[in-house]
Amino acid sequence: MLKNQIAKSNNGIERSKYITFGIPAEGGITEARPRLERVEADVMGNFKRLGVPSEPMDGRARLALLHSQMHPGSREAFRFSWKDIPQTGLGTKDFIAPPDSLDFRQSRTFRIGQYWGAVSYLQIMASELSDKLLAEILELDAEMTVTMHIQTVDQLKAIKTIKGKISDIGKMKVEEQRKAVRSGYDPDILPPDLITFSKDAAELLADLQSRNERMFLLTFTVVNLAPPTRQRLENDVFTVGGIAQKYNCALRRLDWQQEQGFVSSLALGYNEVEIQRGMTTSSTAIFIPFMTRELRMAGGQALYYGMNALSHNVIMADRKKLKSANGMYLGSTGSGKSFAAKRELLNVFLTIPQDRIIVVDPMGEYAPLVRRLGGQVIEIAPRTARTTSIRWMWSSIWPPEKARFP
């Protein structure tokens, strides 16, 4: 049963999430360092409030990440030390460079080693987005890199731009009304697109002025990688495009811009794709990639506790490693509380034989299982012939120096 559950889950898919932030600094690294440290502390604090564990990356960790992006599918460890640079005369780029080659001669695909790759961008046509869009893309069993370049826009500049757009739309309305008068029909009848644009622009201006919203420019790219045939790559791209289409978006290939798209996907914070979509704070927050918290602890004593209702991944945990080892089964009548408790009891018995299992069973439903496992059943009943001394039972389980009775 557990093998079938694991086969249905997505635990075999490894997802890594990175955030790279940058700031303009005319004074160089001396001016940028303290500002970057403040931004880092702010970002880490926000992640902590969300309950998302995060850690900063040093120079070697960033190089290891770039090495993994340049060597897709490789299980070779990243061997690098800062002492190697003066000894070998090599630079950091030499340690992360792909072993074979990078081929960007084709318009819609590229080659990196033995892998085929394709870079696409997400064209957002929907006025409202669902947070399931990114969740479904990340659940695909395919090797890909999803990159979101988010650039803030100065609030005053954003408001001024939106007001200019509203003025342009007003001029277009006047021109349409003049055409209507000259043609002899009702001037109040306007093209539907013009009415929609006018309404959306007015709502956006209201959001920026009175609802504490900010303006962002978003570039959303997807890099698909697949070995060893091009057909598998096209299948993966088609699958991602189907998900985007379901949410009224389109996945467009970056024709003749594959190299720029691949460079933009690296964890450098550098965007060479000049395709941006204006988004507000609320709409940008839809793309937060933290859908659910997974619990799958490593180690031989981790036990199966069920399936994650959101991600459908297996939950494996070791109570002894948790902050509190206590647990409670909650559920309606007939939902399987007793079955889950017996399953955990059996898992502990088979997986951790050195643990001592004590069951207080007023209803007597665990006695058959305990007998089948070779355990001892002690019946306690006051003022009957089958009464067993609670003092004797407790002292047989607990050392005498730790047993205390009133």
Summary of the structure (lengths in Angstrom):
residues: 406
radius of gyration: 30.5
end to end distance: 47.7
largest distance: 108.9
contacts: 944
relative contact order: 0.11
helix: 41%
strand: 14%
